């Protein structure tokens, strides 16, 4: 037990169990209205928690060095899954987006899988010194980002970009190359936002959410109402008004707004503090890893978890335009939860082998 990072593990367990209660709290009304079963979302989440912690336990004991030789096959499978979302009969289209594969008895979101497999591949590739790989790096990154943007899923694309650039930088890359690349990526992002009507609408809402009450403006307004209603101490657990179908996606992307409404500013800051603790422990594991592959892999995992937390919370506090990024370990969702818990298992394994 001395070789296990109990702070990291305990923090993740706390957020996962807390998330289960908040999912029931936030979704019971909508679940009963839509499915005549107020426990519908909770039942799903319990299954995913069991699978996720099973994966966490397995990968805590699975020697992370084995991923070095598995890096390329895992990445190729992930890219294949990204392509499958566009194949009729496999891809599942919901709310105008093709982000899921329907296998009949379960659905899979490949963009969540590729966060981890890309972190593994880049850590293996970049852990050895190699000159002149900026071109190959940008080509790989462009292909993966292109597939994700076609779904479309700009939030996940931003996380993939943050993960990739961070690992490239930590591997000892030329900073000048990154400084030249950043403006190009920024301009490309602006173009992609402008060309897609729903993204342009969200951006317009971000700059002026007091405009006409469109779908995106309505969502932001309801989030801000929830945050404002919570005040310092909150309205109390179970007493949210926004969960009664006023706030869209209240058990997934917007669950933090329900948390802030019920627990107030103090409770919300406490939850953010737990996330910061997880991020701190992740980078500490990266720093203390015995080999470059372990250092980069721990840093990559921590980076994509931190990016998910930042983007979700920034969108929920109107600091960024709305995105479909769930809050790790808390939001309702299967693929994301299982991948995040698997990633924590790998982090714990790196920590065990660093002692």
Secondary structure, 3 states (H helix, E strand, C coil): CCCCCHHHHHHHHHHHHHHHHHHHHHHHHHHHHHHCCCCHHHHHHHHHHHHHHHHHHHHHHCCHHHHHHHHHHHHHHHHHHHHHCCCCCCEEEECCEEEEEECCCCEECHHHHHHHHHHHHHHHHHCCCCCCCHHHHHHHHHHHHHHHHHCCCHHHHHHHHHHHHHHHHHCCCCHHHHHHHHHHHHHHHHHHHHHCHHHHHHHHHHHCCCCCCCHHHHHHHHHHHHHHHHCCCCCCCCCCCCCCCCCCCCCCCCHHHHHHHHHHHHHHHHHHHHHHHHHHHHHHHHHHCCCHHHHHHHHHHHHHHHHHHHHHHHHHCCCCCCCCCCCCCCCCCHHHHHHHHHHHHHHHHHHHCCC
